[in-house]
Amino acid sequence: MCALEMLPYMANPGEGRRRFLRGLGALGGAAIAGVGGRVGLSELGSRTDVPGDPAAEAHATVALDSTGPSEWSVDERIFGKFLEHNGRDVYPGIYSDHVANGSFEVWNRTGPRTAVIFDVEDHPGVAHGWEPVERGGRVSFEHVRGGVHGRRAEPDLESGDEIAPWNWPWPRDVSRPRFQRVHLAGRGGVSQRTALPDRRTSSYQVSVSVRGEGIDECSVALSSPDGTTQARTTVPVTGEWIRHEVTLDLDATGGPRYRDTPFGTYDLEFVAAGEGHLDLDWVMLGAGDAVDGKYNPTTIDNLRTYGVTSIRWPGGNFASQYRWRDGVGPLAERPVVPNCNWGGLERNYLGTNEFLEFCELAGVEPLLTVGAWSRIGPGEAAAWVEYVNGDRSTELGALRAAHGHPEPWDVTAWQVGNEVWGSYQVGHTRAGRYADRYEDYRDAMREVDPAIDIDATGIDPMYTDFSDGSVLDREPGAPPTWNETLLDAAGEAVEGLDVHRYSRGVALDAARDLWCWRNDADPVDYNEALVHFPTQFGRLVGELCDAAADRGAEDLRVNFGEWNLQPKVSDGWPRAGYPTTAHAAYVAGMFNTFVRRGDALRLAYQRDNTLYHRPYPIDTRPVNPGNHVQRLYAEPFDGDEAWHHLPLAGTAPTRTIPAMGFRVRRSDGVPSLDTAAVRSTGGAVVIFAVNRDLRAPCETTVEVPSTAAGPVDVALLAGEAGDPFARRTRWDRVDGFEVTERTVTPDDGTVTLSMPPASVARLWFPAGGVR
């Protein structure tokens, strides 16, 4: 069928066409026979298609398996988030600074993103991101070498060593900082358009270094785009650089909004009058309510509210080039550095101590990624460990104390490199060479602190774009050899592997149409195949652990360092994107997999910027349903008790998921109702369930644990009117979905839920002597 034929169906996914390779008749209420009793829901076999209404309600049963809880406990770090310096996520998402290129530097033009949130033209003599202000007389501009803060020579980056040519800093050979000069025979200056959280606070702190000749004072103002001044003060101008810190209090929350968000649009202006010149350097603009004068309070609240337990930092691609010494000590001494992968400039305000302070404020555990680049090397990595964890008797522990942090941070989670197999990485190399490098890093870092965990860079076993670090020697569609080569070379030295997975589907429009035609499918089926992928990921984890055990790496620790669903769809198709419960169903399926494979999968970091409260064209949106799912899953772990996995049994509708390119295999018998359960050391039991069907509801009957006492707390997240593709669009209230929580008294030893398409349920049974 062609895309045009699908449009009427896409408008109403609850109406009907035959589902691909499956039927939705109920399996029946009886338990499925298997070896040793019932079969776990995640292991149910395939079944024959049953004709009927594809939107008819299905039925499922859930009960505890007789095998009891696991000996191992689920690691709460599976509820982690990924953080990278690739735009506005860090500034102001973490660190409250709302200007770009505040040091008026030569802009680095590599990479696909920019920290400048409004598109502005470049103007002669004006630093990138800033615009000229001319209000009478003659005004001209000059970008001058020197100043009080900014860039320096970066010979390691300029060398091009293990850096793809398209990621070399551009323009090349910038070795000195710049400042902004405004020549005046009249009135003028410079401004930058930005977005401020004016509904949260009206007070803003501006820092700026100023000097000049023939000028008495400089106006510092925040104005609406129509030119209305909202706040203004002045600072004196002398012949020497003087740093000023002023407070601007907005008269009112007004003017246009930034993309219908809690942020208002404002121009930060520096304007002077006279005959002479005005020099400006090192501008910072922070919210007046920033915690400790630095940290975004909304982000801290979000991370705590939605159950984030760990953050992986400084990336990601940026970690590959990151030099930890750039981010310690006084801000005035920290360099501005080209961001090779993402473009723009890194200001290094959020360094080691700032990040770890922020983690303490947000109640999360850090994971630090060390760049596996020959220009960094094992010695620099070991020095970072000593700076972070060494006591004051060590050289670098004493340096940390001199920087205001006398006590060690005791960070235990570390990893060497990020996606080193990718040709786009700084430090890119092949698997055999990386194995040697990892062992050298590990030995050096472990000598400093024997208690830390150090994971190696692994690869998704189905990422067929690379083999052992090269795209040239691979066979199309063949699984990568990176993991096997690494494990063969490093063997027992590999204690953990970091792997990443982004579920995106079929890349090209024509290929998506062909996929639908071959599988008698439509766009909803296409999204549904992706939403069901987490079950397959659990099997990939098992294969990875088996491959490691065969090569001497017993009890491998798996770190799922980046993951998410980012479906590629054609114009007019429904999309299981972040604001939908279809996406939330994928998130719940992943958490279920993490719980079931908690014997190996100890850490996981979702790539989702929603909670880092900031204005930025990419990922700007309200808190999405997936984060509400994370809250439901993470809440039971917010305490001192350990939680152990409980196997489940029961019945559920299943389907076959067709292969999708090279990265998704055909899978038979994949359950639409996916479940997982945990039991606390105190005896409470929590069961999680997600209906991954994007059309049909599922009546789900849950058997109450025989010795549970009292009513059960039930929470259900579902799309508006049962629509899995309804989108959350409002910032002032929740729309597109709802979460209902209630207390239910079991009836005849069961609790029955009607679960709409793409809904997620949590049943929390109180401790009452549960075995």
SULFENUR-V17735 format. One record per helix or strand. SS is the DSSP state (H for helix, E for strand). FROM is the first residue (numbers start at 1). TO is the last residue. If there is no record, write none. Layout:
ss->SS from->FROM to->TO
ss->SS from->FROM to->TO
This chain:
ss->H from->3 to->11
ss->E from->33 to->34
ss->E from->37 to->38
ss->H from->41 to->43
ss->E from->58 to->73
ss->H from->76 to->79
ss->E from->80 to->82
ss->E from->91 to->91
ss->E from->95 to->95
ss->E from->131 to->145
ss->E from->151 to->151
ss->H from->155 to->159
ss->H from->165 to->167
ss->E from->178 to->196
ss->E from->203 to->213
ss->E from->217 to->223
ss->E from->229 to->236
ss->E from->242 to->249
ss->E from->257 to->257
ss->E from->264 to->287
ss->E from->291 to->291
ss->E from->295 to->295
ss->H from->297 to->305
ss->E from->310 to->313
ss->H from->317 to->320
ss->H from->324 to->327
ss->H from->331 to->333
ss->E from->336 to->338
ss->E from->345 to->346
ss->H from->352 to->362
ss->E from->365 to->370
ss->H from->377 to->389
ss->H from->395 to->402
ss->E from->413 to->416
ss->H from->431 to->448
ss->E from->453 to->457
ss->H from->482 to->493
ss->E from->496 to->503
ss->H from->509 to->518
ss->H from->523 to->531
ss->H from->533 to->550
ss->E from->557 to->565
ss->H from->581 to->596
ss->E from->601 to->606
ss->H from->625 to->637
ss->E from->643 to->651
ss->E from->654 to->657
ss->E from->660 to->660
ss->E from->664 to->664
ss->E from->667 to->671
ss->E from->673 to->680
ss->E from->685 to->691
ss->E from->698 to->703
ss->E from->712 to->719
ss->H from->720 to->722
ss->E from->737 to->744
ss->E from->747 to->747
ss->E from->750 to->755
ss->E from->759 to->765
